[in-house]
Amino acid sequence: MSSEEEIHLHGTPVSEGIALGFPFFLNFIQEESIPKFPITVGEVDSEIARYRRALFSSREDLERLQSDLVGEGSADVVTIIDTHIQMLEDPLITTHMEEKIRQMKQNTESVFHSVIHEYETRFSKHKDSFFQERLVDIMDVSKRILGHLHHKQRLSIADVPPNSIICARELVPSDTASVQQARVGAFLTQMGGSHSHAALIARAKGIPYVASVDLHLIQNMRGKLLIVDGLTGDVIVNPQPSTVAKYKKLQTRLKKHYFLLEKQVDFCAETIDGYPIEILANINNLSDLEILRHHGAAGVGLFRSEYLFLQNNTLFSSEEEQFQAYREIIEQARGIPFTFRVFDVGGDKYPDLYSDLEKEPNPVLGCRGIRFLLKRKEIFKTQLRALLRASLYGDVRILLPMISDIREVIEAKRLIYEVKEDLLKQGRLIKEDLAIGSMLELPSAGLICDALASECDYFSIGTNDLIQYTLGVDRCNAKASEFYFPAHPSVIRLIKMIAIELKRQNKPVIVCGEISSNPLLIPLLIGLGIEKISCAPRYIPTIKRVIRQTTLLESWRLAEKILQLDNTTEISQVLMEGYRKIIPDEL
């Protein structure tokens, strides 16, 4: 590549925004030469004491960082760093490591490095995003501890010069949280994704972030201007003056856009011609509640209940601990409608939780979701007992995952009634009229939604899995990403069919998943007959603004036009044209 020509690269947009700056290649701790030597029995206690001092120093580091973040008002980021502080008390890091030092009788650095390497090897086999993110957190904390054990000068992300574009193989949460926004314009990484902790921190700080960029192509371009577009994933190296002018103008428009979003946060979500759309939030933890309240969500459309317990699988069998966890989060919700999706585990999701289950040749099509729960009724009934008890403290609904057949709903409802009767016999107070809904994320469920409507109070279209199973594309497979198209004609027609049928039967239907977070697709969903949308809290202001800028008539016409198309390229063009008419100053 010529160092003078304008070079265009493309990655995955992770955090919105436009940045212009100069590349700064961050050198994370590499696979260093860790000293390894035997110690005597008499030296074991002093090595353990040295290890404890490293843990104490690591905690001090994180608490200082957390204190700084509290001052910034970054609640989400504070929670992530708090998780790292708690990890310093994990038995893996404390008692297990000390036992290993006594057993192996080697210097602390080598023992620590060996144990963490085993942990990394084991966790890296799991494709699930939860385990991948936990691995990143473990490696982040372990590097900090190792840094205090094996002192070596390391470049800090806080030392970067002003106007820097951070380029790294991967970002870890504590480094991202240390960033001074006045110095860092954007992040570029080869690895990482939109659901990582580093991505969440970047969004919380308002820093553009593009992942999956081949940084080898620009490693010799030090000192050259970079443009990072966190909206599209475009990265431009050595831009021409006309390109710089274009993106500076876009920067100004985005600032105006964000200013308008903040002003309109309390506005209702309805079209120009007065058609209301209910906006709910998808959340995973307690900290998300504050964000959704700030953005004016009408309730929680999807709470992934398994996320509360994934780090401690013994809680799956503890009714009392589940009850206390559910009660706390319901009380914090302060009366808003709150939808609990029951445990969506099994198959390819969190396989280490239940080692007694047989390995499946094709777990994505195997025993997961409701199938898993109906096979492991003791787990399901424990959760149902805890949920029914906690339902007294708020407006709670139950959502059943991965429904493919009406028999699954009937059997699940039978267990719910059975648990309800047991609780009443024991003198427990419970909510009698608990709404029960089904996820429509398999094509089979969508095609029989008329039959399912006789057994369910409401429905939630899980578009991530619906697209995956309709198109036969693994959404986690980067090599097949070109085939994963959310607005594929088959998916659009399926959503339309579901919306018409459930409207006829007067059953509420919510669309959740990544489709509901995409502003280009919101007018289409409205035109297809969708009246309820549930998305991640951070997208609510943008989605609300799109709704307030369109009309029901325009949305109908857009949907009618797209339903007549069978080419994904043409559909993309029509969606973009429609969006430009609604919000012309953004694109």
C-alpha positions as a printed Julia matrix, in Angstrom:
587×3 Matrix{Float64}:
   0.0     0.0    0.0
   1.22    3.47  -0.8
   1.56    5.68   2.25
   0.15    8.59   0.24
  -3.06    7.1   -1.11
  -6.41    7.19   0.7
  -6.98    3.71   2.1
 -10.45    2.38   3.0
 -10.88   -0.43   5.54
 -14.06   -1.81   7.06
 -14.85   -3.39  10.41
 -17.75   -3.99  12.78
 -19.27   -0.82  14.27
 -19.39   -1.18  18.06
 -19.82    2.33  19.46
 -21.31    5.26  17.54
 -19.51    8.46  16.65
 -17.0     9.98  14.24
 -13.34   10.57  15.14
 -10.33   12.03  13.35
  -6.9    11.41  14.87
  -3.59    9.61  14.66
  -2.95    5.9   15.31
  -1.47    4.89  18.64
  -0.59    1.18  18.76
  -1.13   -0.08  22.27
   1.25   -2.84  23.36
  -0.51   -5.11  25.83
   1.47   -7.55  27.93
   2.65  -10.25  25.58
   3.48  -13.85  26.47
   6.44  -12.76  28.58
   9.27  -14.82  29.84
   8.01  -15.53  33.35
  10.79  -16.62  35.71
  10.36  -20.16  37.0
  12.37  -21.67  39.84
  11.77  -23.98  42.8
  11.29  -22.72  46.34
  11.92  -24.45  49.64
   9.25  -25.38  52.17
  10.47  -22.54  54.35
   9.92  -20.03  51.52
   6.3   -21.01  50.82
   4.78  -18.67  53.41
   6.78  -15.68  52.2
   5.72  -16.4   48.59
   2.08  -16.57  49.66
   2.51  -13.29  51.55
   3.99  -11.74  48.39
   0.98  -13.01  46.42
  -1.43  -11.49  48.93
   0.37   -8.13  48.63
  -0.09   -8.3   44.85
  -3.82   -8.91  45.33
  -4.01   -5.99  47.77
  -2.19   -3.67  45.34
  -4.46   -4.8   42.5
  -7.51   -4.01  44.61
  -6.11   -0.55  45.39
  -5.6     0.07  41.65
  -9.17   -0.91  40.81
 -10.71    1.03  43.7
  -8.87    4.18  42.59
 -10.12    3.66  39.06
 -13.64    3.02  40.32
 -13.56    6.21  42.4
 -12.55    8.22  39.32
 -15.39    6.66  37.31
 -17.96    7.48  39.98
 -16.9    11.1   39.55
 -17.57   10.79  35.81
 -21.05    9.44  36.47
 -20.36    6.22  34.51
 -22.63    3.83  36.45
 -22.3     0.94  33.97
 -18.53    1.15  33.96
 -18.38    1.33  37.75
 -20.36   -1.94  37.87
 -17.88   -3.68  35.54
 -14.88   -2.57  37.62
 -16.76   -3.69  40.74
 -17.01   -7.14  39.14
 -13.21   -7.14  38.75
 -12.78   -6.2   42.42
 -15.08   -9.08  43.4
 -13.05  -11.44  41.24
 -10.04  -10.76  43.49
 -12.02  -12.62  46.19
 -12.9   -15.57  43.94
 -11.61  -18.92  45.31
  -9.79  -19.44  42.0
  -7.74  -16.31  42.69
  -7.39  -16.72  46.47
  -7.44  -20.13  48.19
  -6.95  -22.23  45.05
  -3.87  -20.24  44.04
  -2.35  -20.44  47.52
  -2.91  -24.21  47.57
  -1.15  -24.46  44.21
   1.85  -22.53  45.52
   2.12  -24.99  48.43
   1.69  -28.02  46.13
   3.98  -26.97  43.27
   6.67  -25.33  45.46
   7.59  -22.88  42.74
   7.82  -19.1   42.69
   4.45  -17.35  42.72
   4.7   -15.83  39.2
   5.16  -19.21  37.53
   2.38  -20.88  39.55
  -0.03  -18.03  38.87
   0.83  -17.97  35.16
   0.37  -21.75  34.91
  -3.06  -21.77  36.6
  -4.37  -18.85  34.56
  -3.09  -20.44  31.35
  -5.07  -23.64  32.16
  -8.15  -21.53  32.82
  -7.69  -19.69  29.52
  -7.33  -22.96  27.59
 -10.51  -24.37  29.12
 -12.67  -21.27  28.62
 -11.43  -20.51  25.1
 -13.16  -23.7   23.89
 -16.57  -22.13  24.53
 -18.03  -19.97  21.76
 -20.72  -18.53  24.01
 -20.31  -14.79  24.5
 -20.8   -15.04  28.28
 -17.81  -17.36  28.71
 -15.73  -15.34  26.24
 -16.44  -12.14  28.17
 -15.68  -13.81  31.5
 -12.38  -15.0   30.03
 -11.5   -11.43  29.0
 -12.29  -10.24  32.54
 -10.16  -13.0   34.09
  -7.23  -12.21  31.78
  -7.57   -8.5   32.55
  -7.45   -9.07  36.31
  -4.68  -11.66  36.03
  -2.45   -9.29  34.02
  -2.87   -6.68  36.72
  -1.91   -9.18  39.44
   1.01  -10.47  37.39
   2.17   -6.9   36.88
   2.48   -6.49  40.65
   4.27   -9.84  41.0
   6.62   -9.47  38.06
   7.44   -5.78  37.88
   7.94   -4.56  34.34
   7.44   -1.13  32.85
   4.27   -1.21  30.81
   2.81    1.44  28.59
  -0.49    2.65  30.02
  -3.47    3.68  27.95
  -3.63    6.77  30.17
  -0.26    7.9   28.77
  -1.36    8.29  25.16
  -0.94   11.69  23.51
  -3.99   13.86  22.71
  -5.96   13.16  19.52
  -5.08    9.44  19.51
  -6.89    6.58  17.82
  -6.1     3.56  20.0
  -5.18    0.54  17.85
  -4.95   -2.81  19.66
  -5.45   -6.51  19.1
  -8.09   -6.51  21.84
  -9.25   -4.1   24.54
  -9.65   -5.15  28.15
 -12.2    -3.42  30.39
  -9.87   -1.79  32.93
  -7.73   -0.2   30.22
 -10.79    1.08  28.37
 -12.19    2.48  31.62
  -8.89    4.33  32.25
  -9.19    6.31  29.03
  -9.26   10.09  29.2
 -11.81   11.22  26.64
  -9.83   14.41  25.98
  -6.95   12.3   24.67
  -8.62    9.35  22.91
 -10.75    9.89  19.82
 -11.65    6.27  19.01
 -10.78    2.6   19.4
  -9.78    0.18  16.63
  -9.3    -3.51  17.4
  -8.79   -6.77  15.56
 -10.89   -8.7   18.09
 -13.88   -7.9   20.28
 -17.55   -7.3   19.62
 -20.57   -5.19  20.41
 -21.48   -7.14  23.57
 -18.05   -7.0   25.24
 -17.41   -5.05  28.41
 -14.9    -2.89  26.54
 -17.66   -2.03  24.03
 -20.1    -1.13  26.81
 -17.49    1.13  28.39
 -16.73    2.8   25.05
 -20.45    3.54  24.56
 -20.81    4.81  28.13
 -17.92    7.21  27.55
 -19.17    8.22  24.09
 -16.01    7.0   22.32
 -16.36    5.61  18.75
 -15.23    1.99  18.44
 -14.79   -0.25  15.39
 -13.76   -3.91  15.82
 -12.65   -6.67  13.41
 -10.19   -4.36  11.58
  -7.01   -5.85  10.12
  -4.52   -3.56  11.84
  -1.56   -5.15  10.03
  -2.62   -3.1    7.01
  -1.98    0.18   8.82
   0.85   -0.67  11.22
   3.32    1.17   8.94
   1.06    4.23   8.74
   2.12    5.81  12.03
   1.73    9.56  11.86
  -0.96    9.37   9.16
  -4.42   10.79   9.84
  -7.21    8.25  10.49
 -10.96    8.68  10.27
 -13.07    6.23  12.28
 -16.8     5.99  11.57
 -18.47    4.17  14.46
 -21.82    4.32  12.65
 -20.83    2.33   9.56
 -17.61    0.58  10.61
 -15.58    2.44   7.96
 -11.95    3.34   8.65
 -10.11    5.7    6.3
  -6.32    6.02   6.39
  -4.6     9.12   5.0
  -7.88   10.77   3.91
  -7.9    13.41   1.19
  -8.91   16.99   2.14
 -12.38   16.54   0.64
 -12.91   13.38   2.76
 -11.77   15.2    5.9
 -14.2    18.03   5.2
 -17.06   15.56   4.64
 -16.47   13.78   7.96
 -16.01   16.99   9.94
 -19.42   18.07   8.66
 -20.83   14.7    9.7
 -19.29   15.13  13.16
 -21.15   18.41  13.55
 -24.43   16.78  12.49
 -23.96   13.96  14.98
 -23.36   16.39  17.84
 -26.62   18.09  16.92
 -28.33   14.69  16.75
 -27.13   13.66  20.23
 -28.16   17.05  21.62
 -31.68   16.57  20.23
 -31.86   13.03  21.63
 -31.02   14.27  25.11
 -33.66   17.01  24.89
 -36.33   14.55  23.73
 -35.64   11.82  26.28
 -38.93   12.45  28.1
 -41.03   12.7   24.94
 -43.56    9.96  24.23
 -42.86    7.45  21.46
 -45.53    8.12  18.87
 -45.54    8.86  15.15
 -46.24   12.33  13.74
 -49.85   11.31  13.12
 -50.31   10.19  16.74
 -49.8     6.4   16.5
 -48.2     5.22  19.8
 -45.41    2.63  19.89
 -44.56    1.07  23.23
 -40.79    0.93  23.83
 -39.53   -1.62  26.32
 -35.98   -2.62  27.29
 -33.93   -5.82  27.11
 -31.75   -6.07  30.21
 -29.37   -8.55  31.84
 -28.68   -7.07  35.27
 -29.72   -4.62  37.96
 -27.52   -1.78  36.71
 -29.48   -1.61  33.42
 -32.58   -0.44  35.3
 -31.22    3.05  35.92
 -30.41    3.51  32.23
 -33.85    2.44  31.01
 -35.53    4.77  33.51
 -33.42    7.66  32.26
 -34.4     6.92  28.66
 -38.1     6.55  29.45
 -38.73    2.86  28.7
 -42.28    1.69  29.4
 -41.03   -1.5   31.03
 -38.75   -4.51  30.68
 -39.65   -6.57  27.63
 -36.95   -9.18  28.18
 -34.93  -10.02  31.28
 -32.49  -12.87  30.64
 -32.8   -14.57  34.02
 -29.92  -17.02  33.54
 -27.42  -14.13  33.52
 -27.98  -13.65  37.27
 -26.62  -17.09  38.07
 -24.13  -18.08  35.38
 -21.1   -17.44  37.56
 -22.44  -19.76  40.26
 -24.43  -22.67  38.91
 -25.36  -23.92  42.41
 -27.86  -21.04  42.55
 -29.92  -22.76  39.85
 -31.04  -25.27  42.49
 -31.57  -22.75  45.31
 -35.15  -21.48  45.48
 -34.44  -19.06  48.33
 -31.42  -17.42  46.7
 -33.31  -17.07  43.42
 -36.29  -15.59  45.23
 -34.1   -12.98  46.95
 -32.42  -12.06  43.64
 -35.75  -11.74  41.8
 -37.36   -9.8   44.62
 -34.5    -7.27  44.68
 -34.63   -6.59  40.96
 -38.47   -6.43  40.88
 -38.5    -3.94  43.74
 -35.85   -1.85  41.99
 -38.1    -1.81  38.89
 -40.64    0.21  40.91
 -43.83   -1.13  39.39
 -43.03   -1.09  35.66
 -44.06   -4.19  33.66
 -41.25   -6.74  33.99
 -40.89   -9.81  31.74
 -38.74  -12.66  33.03
 -37.59  -15.1   30.38
 -37.09  -18.37  32.22
 -33.65  -20.01  32.0
 -32.55  -20.22  28.38
 -29.75  -22.76  28.8
 -28.79  -26.16  27.41
 -27.56  -27.23  24.0
 -24.81  -24.84  22.92
 -25.62  -22.35  25.69
 -23.48  -22.68  28.84
 -22.66  -26.42  28.39
 -20.44  -26.58  31.5
 -23.36  -25.86  33.83
 -24.67  -29.42  33.62
 -21.85  -31.85  32.97
 -24.16  -34.85  33.44
 -25.97  -34.12  30.18
 -24.89  -36.03  27.1
 -22.85  -34.17  24.51
 -24.98  -33.4   21.48
 -23.72  -33.76  17.89
 -25.56  -30.57  16.86
 -26.36  -28.62  20.04
 -27.8   -25.56  18.25
 -30.62  -27.84  17.1
 -30.72  -29.84  20.31
 -31.92  -29.73  23.9
 -32.0   -26.02  24.73
 -34.52  -23.51  26.05
 -37.88  -25.01  26.96
 -36.73  -28.48  25.85
 -33.98  -28.41  28.46
 -36.33  -27.16  31.19
 -38.95  -29.82  30.49
 -36.27  -32.5   30.74
 -34.84  -30.99  33.94
 -38.14  -30.27  35.69
 -36.51  -29.86  39.12
 -34.57  -26.84  37.81
 -37.65  -25.4   36.09
 -39.93  -25.87  39.11
 -37.37  -24.28  41.45
 -37.25  -21.2   39.26
 -41.03  -21.08  38.93
 -41.47  -21.27  42.71
 -39.01  -18.39  43.19
 -40.62  -16.3   40.44
 -44.19  -16.86  41.67
 -43.18  -15.84  45.2
 -41.34  -12.75  43.94
 -44.22  -11.76  41.63
 -46.04  -10.21  44.6
 -43.57   -7.34  44.56
 -44.26   -6.01  41.07
 -45.87   -6.37  37.65
 -44.27   -9.67  36.58
 -44.77  -11.74  33.41
 -43.21  -15.11  32.5
 -41.74  -15.79  29.05
 -40.99  -19.29  27.69
 -37.93  -19.6   25.37
 -37.41  -21.62  22.18
 -41.0   -22.85  21.8
 -41.43  -25.06  18.73
 -44.66  -26.93  19.47
 -47.9   -26.26  21.37
 -47.3   -29.31  23.56
 -44.32  -27.55  25.12
 -46.5   -24.61  26.16
 -49.19  -26.9   27.56
 -46.65  -28.88  29.6
 -44.94  -25.71  30.86
 -48.3   -24.27  31.95
 -49.16  -27.53  33.7
 -45.95  -27.23  35.74
 -46.71  -23.57  36.53
 -50.17  -24.5   37.84
 -48.69  -27.41  39.79
 -46.13  -25.14  41.46
 -48.84  -22.56  42.15
 -51.0   -25.17  43.92
 -48.04  -26.37  46.02
 -47.24  -22.82  47.11
 -50.87  -22.09  48.04
 -51.06  -25.31  50.08
 -47.96  -24.16  51.96
 -49.69  -20.88  52.76
 -47.47  -18.81  50.44
 -48.86  -15.62  48.98
 -48.52  -15.47  45.21
 -49.85  -13.46  42.3
 -52.78  -15.33  40.77
 -53.09  -13.68  37.35
 -49.53  -14.04  36.06
 -49.29  -13.49  32.29
 -47.54  -16.31  30.41
 -45.98  -15.69  27.0
 -43.94  -17.53  24.39
 -40.89  -16.57  22.4
 -41.38  -16.84  18.65
 -37.8   -17.51  17.58
 -38.24  -20.71  15.6
 -40.02  -20.66  12.22
 -42.24  -23.54  13.42
 -43.58  -21.39  16.27
 -44.21  -18.46  13.96
 -46.13  -20.63  11.52
 -48.44  -21.99  14.26
 -48.81  -18.75  16.23
 -52.59  -18.98  15.7
 -52.66  -22.25  17.67
 -50.23  -20.98  20.3
 -52.44  -17.93  20.83
 -55.04  -20.15  22.51
 -52.5   -20.98  25.25
 -50.55  -17.72  25.64
 -51.3   -14.23  26.92
 -48.67  -12.51  24.78
 -45.72  -13.18  22.45
 -42.18  -11.97  21.89
 -40.52  -12.34  18.49
 -36.85  -13.16  19.16
 -35.45  -11.92  15.87
 -31.82  -12.98  16.44
 -32.66  -16.68  16.52
 -35.59  -16.31  14.12
 -33.21  -14.99  11.44
 -30.63  -17.64  12.28
 -33.03  -20.56  12.0
 -34.99  -19.17   9.05
 -31.88  -18.52   6.96
 -29.85  -21.46   8.27
 -26.98  -19.11   9.24
 -25.01  -19.28  12.49
 -25.07  -15.65  13.62
 -21.84  -16.17  15.6
 -19.93  -17.44  12.56
 -17.94  -14.54  11.07
 -17.34  -16.52   7.87
 -21.08  -16.72   7.24
 -21.93  -13.15   8.26
 -22.6   -12.1    4.64
 -25.58  -14.49   4.6
 -27.12  -13.12   7.82
 -29.49  -10.42   6.59
 -32.1    -9.21   9.13
 -34.44   -7.79   6.45
 -34.44  -10.94   4.3
 -37.78  -11.32   2.46
 -38.55  -14.56   4.33
 -38.03  -12.91   7.73
 -40.11   -9.84   6.8
 -43.0   -11.98   5.54
 -42.89  -14.16   8.65
 -43.07  -11.12  10.95
 -45.94   -9.72   8.88
 -47.86  -13.0    9.1
 -47.34  -13.18  12.88
 -48.41   -9.55  13.39
 -51.62   -9.99  11.36
 -52.64  -13.23  13.06
 -51.96  -12.09  16.62
 -53.72   -8.76  15.99
 -56.74  -10.77  14.84
 -56.64  -12.77  18.07
 -56.03   -9.65  20.19
 -52.73  -10.96  21.57
 -49.91   -8.46  22.21
 -46.66   -9.12  20.34
 -43.28   -7.57  21.08
 -40.29   -7.55  18.73
 -36.95   -7.91  20.48
 -33.46   -8.74  19.25
 -31.08   -6.67  17.15
 -33.76   -5.73  14.59
 -35.46   -3.63  17.26
 -32.22   -1.7   17.85
 -31.69   -0.82  14.18
 -33.16    2.63  13.36
 -33.35    1.8    9.63
 -35.74   -1.09  10.36
 -38.09    0.65  12.82
 -40.37    2.25  10.15
 -40.59   -1.16   8.45
 -41.62   -2.87  11.71
 -44.3    -0.24  12.29
 -45.56   -0.74   8.73
 -45.71   -4.52   9.33
 -48.09   -3.94  12.24
 -45.71   -4.05  15.21
 -46.83   -1.87  18.13
 -44.31   -2.93  20.82
 -40.51   -2.9   20.54
 -37.97   -4.07  23.13
 -34.31   -3.14  22.71
 -31.14   -2.51  24.73
 -31.61    0.65  26.86
 -28.87    2.61  25.1
 -30.77    2.48  21.78
 -34.05    3.83  23.16
 -33.41    7.55  22.48
 -32.46    6.89  18.85
 -35.41    4.56  18.27
 -37.77    7.04  19.91
 -36.56    9.84  17.65
 -37.08    7.73  14.5
 -40.64    6.92  15.6
 -41.39   10.62  16.23
 -40.07   11.55  12.77
 -42.23    9.16  10.74
 -45.94    8.64  10.11
 -48.01    5.48  10.16
 -49.0     6.05   6.51
 -45.35    6.36   5.4
 -44.5     3.19   7.32
 -47.35    1.27   5.68
 -46.19    2.37   2.24
 -42.6     1.39   3.03
 -43.63   -2.07   4.23
 -45.9    -2.57   1.2
 -43.06   -1.69  -1.16
 -40.53   -3.95   0.58
 -42.94   -6.89   0.74
 -43.03   -6.83  -3.05
 -39.24   -7.16  -3.3
 -37.31  -10.42  -3.31
 -33.76   -9.05  -3.62
 -31.85   -8.18  -0.43
 -29.78   -5.51  -2.19
 -32.93   -3.73  -3.36
 -34.42   -4.01   0.14
 -31.31   -2.39   1.65
 -31.53    0.49  -0.82
 -35.23    1.1   -0.12
 -34.63    1.02   3.66
 -31.81    3.55   3.33
 -33.88    5.82   1.09
 -36.77    5.65   3.56
 -34.5     6.54   6.46
 -33.01    9.5    4.6
 -36.51   10.91   4.08
 -37.24   10.62   7.8
 -33.96   11.98   9.16
 -32.15   13.63   6.23
 -29.48   15.38   8.27
 -27.84   12.2    9.59
 -26.66   10.4    6.45
